[in-house]
Amino acid sequence: MSRTVVMWFRRDLRLADHRALEAAAADGARVVPLFVVDPAFAVSGAPRKAFMAAALQSLDEAMGGELVYRHGNPSTVLASLAAEVGAAAVYVTADHGCYGQSRDAAVAAALSTIGVPLVAIDSNYAVAPGTVKKGDGTPYAVFTPFCKVWRARGWDAPRAESDVRWWGATHLPCDGPPPVVNTTISLSGASEDAAHEQWQEFLPHVQDYRDRRDLPAVDGTSRLSAAVRWGLVHPRQLLADLEPSPGHDTFGNELGWREFYADVLYRRPESAWRNLNRKMDAMPVDDDAAARARFERWAVGTTGYPIIDAGMRQLAATGWMHNRVRMLVGSFLVKDLHLPWQWGARHFLRHLIDGDLASNSHGWQWVAGTGTDASPYFRIFNPTTQALRFDSDGGYVRRWVPELAHLSGSTVHDPGLLRPASYPDPMVDHAAERDEAMARYRSVGSGSR
Ligand SMILES: Cc1cc2nc3c(=O)[nH]c(=O)nc-3n(C[C@H](O)[C@H](O)[C@H](O)COP(=O)(O)OP(=O)(O)OC[C@H]3O[C@@H](n4cnc5c(N)ncnc54)[C@H](O)[C@@H]3O)c2cc1C
């Protein structure tokens, strides 16, 4: 019998520049491509599940319908499939996430009982989490020095698709794709080809990225986050196309933030849902019934602050929100409504197609001032002045808040007497809540920085 190996796909749903697949193809005469529909996915939000299902369908098509879907606990599924096909090894891209690490340890243990190694290769990052260290071996706590060392360490050039002899669904029983998720969100970017097309279209505009990335009304960012999150494209493939220029450097740094947050979460897994800076545990947050009601208004986009409502409605309608607006809605939840950042983070994970534990929790902790940022106390975003600055002609708000679409220019951000009856008054007074937030930060000593 030909030597058979299993390639277990997870957050690496592509064929090109796939180091684990390349190693599997070099090791086995035939490769069984597997995706496990894990019951743990049940907690993921519908948009993310729908994106994953669409990406899997494209991957399956790209390999000629050979992708084997099995449903169940990964340890049980892998041990049983490996025995069934007489696998010599199971190949994976190393997963540095909290759940992925414990799942893979359990799978490796189950496979070892039948003498099959779980071979983890590469990572979903340009530089694997846990690799960038100070001279004394300790991790970097803040981004800028991390990024410098991350860049200096560098990454390999991307490699082409390997030649693989698939031995999959046309030979083996298959449980079928994950259950269909009904969603109205566009999934047009959910394939390896679409991700590369999107990147090629965006590449000429990277030179303007520094100037346009903060403007939510324009297409100034790549919109590749879901593709990167699911590994339709590896960050190495994007970084390889960057040139020395301010726009390109800034874009590279943003990918660096993704790697930094993955590194922080890898080293401090408890920071997924707990303050990285434990001193901030003492800061009072509201979590009573009134707080819950305030949260609901934030979540559905009826706060009466147009830029906040536009962001929350963009998220609900598209499964994505512009980064500048993520920061504004986050700041509003934490510093104007005084709610726990974890409530916002959970809502984001339920609704984002790019929902990623490390980027999301640490994006939230950055906003809340509980994470890696050295001077969070100074940043309480004023939603109206931020809107006037970054959506100066009001186009973003008009697009997502139809009640205000008849208002021209920047009037949408502060409609005053022009506010229509169909749109609520501001649910809080920003100036008063800013003082309240400052008092709370001071109460734990943050104000003394
Ligand atoms: C509160 C909050 C929550 C967030 N949650 C997530 C999340 O769950 N998943 C996620 O991928 N990003 C998250 N981000 C980061 C960022 O908002 C998105 O990555 C970005 O908006 C995606 O759009 P884009 O692909 O057009 O980004 P671009 O501007 O084109 O950036 C290119 C890529 O770099 C990465 N990136 C960019 N900015 C960041 C950043 N600040 N942190 C980490 N990676 C970044 C993404 O992979 C992105 O696709 C969050 C940010 C905040 C403030």
The ligand as an SDF file (V2000), in Angstrom:
LIG
                    3D

 53 58  0  0  0  0  0  0  0  0999 V2000
  -11.7450   46.5550   19.4810 C   0  0  0  0  0  0  0  0  0  0  0  0
  -11.0530   45.9120   18.2930 C   0  0  0  0  0  0  0  0  0  0  0  0
  -11.3260   44.5890   17.9640 C   0  0  0  0  0  0  0  0  0  0  0  0
  -10.6900   43.9910   16.8640 C   0  0  0  0  0  0  0  0  0  0  0  0
  -10.9770   42.6780   16.5630 N   0  0  0  0  0  0  0  0  0  0  0  0
  -10.3350   42.0700   15.5280 C   0  0  0  0  0  0  0  0  0  0  0  0
  -10.5920   40.7140   15.2050 C   0  0  0  0  0  0  0  0  0  0  0  0
  -11.3770   40.0160   15.8630 O   0  0  0  0  0  0  0  0  0  0  0  0
   -9.9480   40.1750   14.1320 N   0  0  0  0  0  0  0  0  0  0  0  0
   -9.0600   40.9040   13.3810 C   0  0  0  0  0  0  0  0  0  0  0  0
   -8.5120   40.3690   12.4040 O   0  0  0  0  0  0  0  0  0  0  0  0
   -8.7710   42.1750   13.6860 N   0  0  0  0  0  0  0  0  0  0  0  0
   -9.3800   42.7930   14.7160 C   0  0  0  0  0  0  0  0  0  0  0  0
   -9.1220   44.1060   15.0020 N   0  0  0  0  0  0  0  0  0  0  0  0
   -8.0590   44.7950   14.2630 C   0  0  0  0  0  0  0  0  0  0  0  0
   -8.5070   45.5830   13.0160 C   0  0  0  0  0  0  0  0  0  0  0  0
   -9.5980   46.3880   13.3180 O   0  0  0  0  0  0  0  0  0  0  0  0
   -8.8470   44.6790   11.8320 C   0  0  0  0  0  0  0  0  0  0  0  0
   -7.8410   43.7370   11.6220 O   0  0  0  0  0  0  0  0  0  0  0  0
   -8.9920   45.5150   10.5720 C   0  0  0  0  0  0  0  0  0  0  0  0
   -9.9920   46.4910   10.7250 O   0  0  0  0  0  0  0  0  0  0  0  0
   -9.3440   44.5940    9.4130 C   0  0  0  0  0  0  0  0  0  0  0  0
   -9.5730   45.3300    8.2480 O   0  0  0  0  0  0  0  0  0  0  0  0
   -8.5700   45.2270    7.0140 P   0  0  0  0  0  0  0  0  0  0  0  0
   -8.3610   43.8030    6.6440 O   0  0  0  0  0  0  0  0  0  0  0  0
   -9.0680   46.1370    5.9720 O   0  0  0  0  0  0  0  0  0  0  0  0
   -7.2380   45.7800    7.6520 O   0  0  0  0  0  0  0  0  0  0  0  0
   -5.9290   46.4560    6.9980 P   0  0  0  0  0  0  0  0  0  0  0  0
   -5.8720   47.8370    7.5190 O   0  0  0  0  0  0  0  0  0  0  0  0
   -5.9160   46.2620    5.5460 O   0  0  0  0  0  0  0  0  0  0  0  0
   -4.7450   45.6660    7.6720 O   0  0  0  0  0  0  0  0  0  0  0  0
   -4.1460   44.5050    7.0780 C   0  0  0  0  0  0  0  0  0  0  0  0
   -4.2180   43.3440    8.0370 C   0  0  0  0  0  0  0  0  0  0  0  0
   -3.4560   43.6010    9.2090 O   0  0  0  0  0  0  0  0  0  0  0  0
   -4.1120   43.0410   10.3480 C   0  0  0  0  0  0  0  0  0  0  0  0
   -4.4730   44.1440   11.2500 N   0  0  0  0  0  0  0  0  0  0  0  0
   -4.7470   45.4130   10.9090 C   0  0  0  0  0  0  0  0  0  0  0  0
   -4.9270   46.1780   12.0030 N   0  0  0  0  0  0  0  0  0  0  0  0
   -4.7800   45.3510   13.0590 C   0  0  0  0  0  0  0  0  0  0  0  0
   -4.8500   45.5450   14.4820 C   0  0  0  0  0  0  0  0  0  0  0  0
   -5.0940   46.7390   15.0230 N   0  0  0  0  0  0  0  0  0  0  0  0
   -4.6980   44.4670   15.2760 N   0  0  0  0  0  0  0  0  0  0  0  0
   -4.4300   43.2500   14.7560 C   0  0  0  0  0  0  0  0  0  0  0  0
   -4.3350   43.0180   13.4230 N   0  0  0  0  0  0  0  0  0  0  0  0
   -4.5080   44.0550   12.5920 C   0  0  0  0  0  0  0  0  0  0  0  0
   -5.3450   42.3150    9.8340 C   0  0  0  0  0  0  0  0  0  0  0  0
   -5.0080   40.9620    9.6110 O   0  0  0  0  0  0  0  0  0  0  0  0
   -5.6240   43.0470    8.5270 C   0  0  0  0  0  0  0  0  0  0  0  0
   -6.3300   42.2840    7.5930 O   0  0  0  0  0  0  0  0  0  0  0  0
   -9.7530   44.7340   16.1050 C   0  0  0  0  0  0  0  0  0  0  0  0
   -9.4890   46.0620   16.4420 C   0  0  0  0  0  0  0  0  0  0  0  0
  -10.1290   46.6480   17.5230 C   0  0  0  0  0  0  0  0  0  0  0  0
   -9.8360   48.0850   17.8520 C   0  0  0  0  0  0  0  0  0  0  0  0
  1  2  1  0
  2  3  1  0
  2 52  2  0
  3  4  2  0
  4  5  1  0
  4 50  1  0
  5  6  2  0
  6  7  1  0
  6 13  1  0
  7  8  2  0
  7  9  1  0
  9 10  1  0
 10 11  2  0
 10 12  1  0
 12 13  2  0
 13 14  1  0
 14 15  1  0
 14 50  1  0
 15 16  1  0
 16 17  1  0
 16 18  1  0
 18 19  1  0
 18 20  1  0
 20 21  1  0
 20 22  1  0
 22 23  1  0
 23 24  1  0
 24 25  2  0
 24 26  1  0
 24 27  1  0
 27 28  1  0
 28 29  2  0
 28 30  1  0
 28 31  1  0
 31 32  1  0
 32 33  1  0
 33 34  1  0
 33 48  1  0
 34 35  1  0
 35 36  1  0
 35 46  1  0
 36 37  1  0
 36 45  1  0
 37 38  2  0
 38 39  1  0
 39 40  1  0
 39 45  2  0
 40 41  1  0
 40 42  2  0
 42 43  1  0
 43 44  2  0
 44 45  1  0
 46 47  1  0
 46 48  1  0
 48 49  1  0
 50 51  2  0
 51 52  1  0
 52 53  1  0
M  END
$$$$
